[in-house]
Amino acid sequence: MYWIFVSLRTDCGIEGVGEVYAASFHPTVMEKAIEDVFERYLKGHDPHHVERFFRECYSSGFTQRPDLTMMGVVSGLEMACWDIIGKAAGKPVYELIGGKVNHKLRSYTYLYPENSKGEYDYDNVELAVECALQNKERGFTALKFDPAGPYTAYSGHQLSQNDLEKSATFCEKIREAVGNSCDLLFGTHGQMTPAAAIRLAKRLEPFDPLWFEEPVPPGQAEAMAQVAQATSIPVATGERLTTKFEFHDVLKNRAAAILQMNLGRVGGILEGKKLRRWLKPITARSPRICITARWEPPPAFSWQRRHLTS
């Protein structure tokens, strides 16, 4: 796992920064991919022309279809363009795409329980409870954790009885500790079949989580819809999807109630804005939007930074 931040600098000296979220390839490969996309589609162009940039990249190589790696690169470069546009105008970006709507936005935190050695221990329910209480005191009203077992290359599968029991125990103990002061956000990594996800959801429903995240692998909207229709817990998905077209499949199948677009992958700020405008025309039960942002990465993670001049 890694983070890549890209920096663009205009001829007049304005610098913009964006994040490329594309973890399919090694950072050295992504570095070359970012340079390639920049050289072909952005160098020498006006950074205000983000729609042109998106369309040319989306259609690169006779494709015109969602591509996670390309859209990760596009997202970071497009984000950096908006940073430049905002600085040139002397305005925050939100003032340039419709203006402020909310004065505050609710945020959540992942639980990072530490043992006595200072190591992260995600399997110890007592440490998770302690961490939950600490974050409650910090002011967070939503806490995310994912005790259902690790992401694997062989998902989806049925969970073991131990994993089912462990997941229910985490929800029970954390709910007892924080009461109604915090929502519980149950994360998974798409590791279940629909039948397995429904079995797990039934065990979690008594603790009323705010969401059940990505219960089946991404790109399987019909399977995810089976889960959504069988549980009272809102299904959430989106951080592994890109462009409005992949989200359209989720909306068309009513597969999720909460959409978690990742601005470093979805196609950039403007693509995210377009997706938000789609919601009510597509479905009467308009899903909520959750913007995925990351902060405080564990120390073992590394990041790369590239400076490109337009």
C-alpha positions in Angstrom: 0.0 0.0 0.0 1.3 3.5 -0.8 0.3 7.0 -1.5 1.4 9.1 -4.5 1.1 12.9 -4.5 1.7 14.8 -7.7 2.7 18.5 -7.9 2.1 20.6 -11.0 3.8 24.0 -11.6 2.7 26.5 -14.2 5.0 28.8 -16.2 3.9 31.7 -14.0 4.9 29.7 -10.8 1.6 28.5 -9.4 1.8 25.1 -7.9 -1.0 22.6 -7.5 -1.0 19.3 -5.6 -3.2 16.2 -6.2 -3.4 12.6 -5.1 -3.1 9.6 -7.4 -4.9 6.6 -5.8 -3.8 3.7 -8.0 -2.4 0.7 -6.1 -2.5 -2.0 -8.8 1.1 -1.4 -9.8 4.3 -0.6 -8.1 5.0 3.2 -7.5 7.9 3.2 -10.0 5.4 2.0 -12.7 2.9 4.6 -11.6 5.6 7.3 -11.8 6.2 6.5 -15.5 2.4 6.3 -16.1 1.9 9.8 -14.5 4.7 11.3 -16.6 3.2 9.7 -19.8 -0.3 11.0 -19.2 1.1 14.5 -18.3 3.3 14.7 -21.4 0.5 13.6 -23.8 -2.5 15.3 -22.4 -1.6 18.1 -20.0 1.8 19.6 -20.7 1.4 23.0 -22.5 -2.3 23.1 -21.9 -4.4 25.6 -19.9 -5.1 23.9 -16.5 -8.6 25.4 -16.6 -9.6 23.0 -19.3 -10.2 20.0 -17.1 -13.1 18.7 -19.2 -10.9 18.4 -22.3 -8.2 16.7 -20.2 -10.6 14.1 -18.8 -12.2 13.3 -22.1 -8.9 12.8 -23.9 -7.5 10.6 -21.1 -10.7 8.6 -20.9 -10.6 8.0 -24.6 -6.8 7.2 -24.7 -5.8 4.3 -26.8 -9.2 3.7 -28.3 -10.7 2.8 -24.9 -13.6 5.1 -23.8 -14.3 2.9 -20.7 -13.5 3.1 -17.0 -9.9 2.1 -16.3 -8.7 2.2 -12.6 -5.1 3.0 -13.3 -5.7 5.7 -15.9 -8.5 7.3 -13.7 -6.2 7.3 -10.7 -3.6 9.2 -12.7 -6.3 11.6 -14.1 -7.7 12.2 -10.7 -4.4 13.3 -9.2 -3.5 15.6 -12.1 -7.0 17.0 -12.4 -7.1 17.7 -8.6 -3.7 19.5 -9.0 -5.3 21.6 -11.9 -8.1 22.6 -9.6 -5.6 23.6 -7.0 -3.9 25.9 -9.5 -7.3 27.3 -10.7 -8.3 28.1 -7.2 -5.0 29.8 -6.4 -5.1 31.8 -9.6 -8.6 33.0 -8.8 -7.9 33.6 -5.1 -10.8 31.3 -4.2 -11.3 27.9 -2.6 -12.2 25.3 -5.2 -15.8 24.9 -3.8 -16.5 28.5 -4.7 -15.7 27.6 -8.4 -18.0 24.6 -8.7 -21.3 25.8 -7.2 -20.3 27.3 -3.9 -20.5 26.3 -0.2 -23.6 24.2 0.8 -22.7 23.0 4.2 -20.7 24.9 6.9 -19.7 21.6 8.5 -19.3 18.1 7.2 -19.3 15.1 9.5 -16.2 12.8 9.4 -15.4 9.4 10.8 -12.2 7.7 11.9 -10.9 4.2 11.5 -9.9 2.4 14.7 -6.2 1.9 15.1 -5.9 -0.1 18.3 -2.3 -0.4 19.7 -1.0 -3.0 22.0 1.5 -2.5 24.8 4.4 -2.8 22.2 2.9 0.1 20.2 1.9 -2.3 17.4 -1.5 -2.2 15.7 -3.7 -5.1 16.8 -6.9 -5.2 14.9 -8.0 -8.6 16.3 -8.2 -7.7 20.0 -11.8 -6.5 20.9 -10.7 -5.0 24.3 -8.1 -2.8 22.5 -10.7 -1.9 19.9 -13.1 -0.8 22.6 -10.4 1.3 24.3 -9.6 2.9 21.0 -13.3 3.6 20.3 -13.6 5.4 23.6 -10.5 7.5 22.9 -11.9 8.6 19.6 -15.3 9.3 21.1 -13.5 11.7 23.5 -11.8 13.3 20.6 -15.2 14.2 19.2 -15.8 11.6 16.5 -19.3 10.4 16.2 -18.7 7.5 13.8 -16.2 4.7 14.1 -15.1 2.2 11.5 -13.6 -1.2 12.0 -13.5 -4.4 9.9 -13.1 -7.6 12.0 -14.6 -10.0 9.4 -11.2 -11.3 8.1 -8.6 -10.1 5.7 -8.9 -9.2 2.0 -7.8 -12.1 -0.2 -7.4 -12.9 -3.8 -10.0 -15.7 -3.5 -13.0 -13.7 -2.5 -16.0 -14.0 -2.2 -16.3 -16.8 0.2 -18.3 -18.0 3.1 -17.1 -16.7 6.5 -16.1 -19.2 9.2 -18.2 -19.4 12.4 -15.3 -17.8 14.2 -15.3 -14.8 11.9 -19.1 -14.4 12.2 -18.9 -14.5 16.0 -15.9 -12.2 16.2 -17.7 -9.6 14.0 -20.8 -9.7 16.1 -18.7 -9.4 19.3 -16.9 -6.4 18.1 -20.2 -4.6 17.3 -21.7 -5.6 20.6 -18.8 -4.5 22.8 -18.1 -1.2 20.9 -21.9 -0.4 21.0 -22.0 -1.1 24.7 -19.0 1.2 25.3 -20.0 4.2 23.2 -23.8 3.9 23.5 -25.7 6.0 21.0 -22.9 8.7 20.9 -21.3 7.1 17.9 -22.4 5.3 14.8 -20.7 2.0 14.0 -19.3 1.6 10.5 -18.8 -2.0 9.6 -16.1 -2.4 6.9 -15.3 -5.4 4.8 -13.2 -5.8 1.7 -15.6 -7.5 -0.6 -14.6 -10.9 0.7 -18.1 -12.5 0.9 -20.6 -14.1 -1.4 -24.1 -12.6 -1.2 -25.3 -15.5 1.0 -22.3 -15.1 3.4 -22.9 -11.3 3.6 -26.6 -11.8 4.4 -25.7 -14.3 7.2 -23.3 -11.8 8.7 -25.7 -8.9 8.4 -28.3 -10.8 10.4 -25.9 -11.1 13.2 -25.0 -7.4 13.1 -28.5 -5.9 12.8 -29.2 -5.8 16.6 -26.3 -3.3 17.0 -27.7 -1.0 14.2 -24.5 -0.1 12.2 -24.8 2.9 10.0 -23.3 1.0 7.1 -22.2 -2.4 5.9 -19.3 -1.6 3.5 -18.6 -3.5 0.3 -20.0 -6.9 1.4 -19.3 -8.4 -2.0 -16.5 -7.7 -4.5 -16.8 -4.5 -6.6 -18.2 -4.7 -10.1 -21.0 -7.1 -8.9 -23.9 -4.7 -8.5 -26.6 -7.3 -8.9 -25.0 -9.5 -6.2 -24.6 -6.5 -3.9 -28.3 -5.6 -4.4 -29.2 -9.1 -3.1 -27.5 -8.1 0.2 -29.0 -4.7 0.3 -32.5 -6.1 -0.1 -32.0 -8.6 2.6 -30.8 -6.4 5.5 -31.9 -3.3 7.3 -28.2 -2.1 7.5 -27.4 0.5 4.7 -24.9 -1.0 2.2 -22.0 1.3 1.3 -19.6 1.0 -1.6 -17.5 3.0 -4.0 -13.9 3.4 -3.1 -12.9 0.8 -5.7 -15.1 2.2 -8.4 -14.2 4.8 -11.0 -16.2 7.3 -13.1 -19.9 8.0 -13.0 -20.4 5.0 -15.3 -19.4 2.4 -12.7 -21.5 4.1 -10.1 -24.4 4.1 -12.5 -24.5 0.3 -12.3 -24.7 0.5 -8.5 -27.6 3.1 -8.7 -29.5 1.2 -11.4 -29.5 -2.0 -9.3 -30.3 -0.1 -6.1 -27.2 -1.9 -4.7 -26.2 0.7 -2.1 -27.6 3.5 0.1 -24.2 5.2 0.7 -21.7 6.0 -2.1 -18.1 6.3 -1.1 -16.3 7.9 -4.0 -12.6 8.3 -3.7 -11.6 11.6 -5.3 -8.1 10.2 -6.0 -9.7 7.4 -8.1 -13.2 8.4 -9.3 -11.8 10.7 -12.1 -11.3 13.9 -10.2 -13.2 16.7 -8.6 -15.4 17.5 -11.6 -16.3 13.8 -12.2 -17.3 13.6 -8.5 -19.5 16.7 -9.0 -21.1 15.1 -12.0 -21.8 11.9 -10.1 -23.5 13.9 -7.3 -25.8 15.6 -9.8 -26.9 12.2 -11.2 -28.3 10.9 -7.9 -31.9 12.2 -7.7 -32.8 11.8 -11.4 -31.6 8.2 -11.3 -33.3 7.0 -8.1 -36.0 8.3 -5.8 -34.2 6.9 -2.8 -31.2 9.1 -3.3 -28.1 7.6 -1.7 -25.9 9.6 0.6 -22.4 10.6 -0.5 -19.3 9.8 1.6 -16.1 11.3 0.3 -13.1 9.0 1.0 -10.1 10.9 2.3 -7.1 9.5 4.2 -5.0 11.0 6.9 -2.4 9.8 9.5 -1.1 6.8 7.5 0.7 4.2 9.6 4.4 4.9 9.7 5.3 1.8 7.6 3.5 3.3 4.6 5.6 5.3 2.1 4.7 8.0 -0.4 6.1 9.4 -3.6 5.9 13.0 -4.8 6.4 14.1 -8.4 6.9 17.6 -9.7 5.8 18.2 -13.3 5.8 21.5 -15.1 3.0 22.5 -17.5 
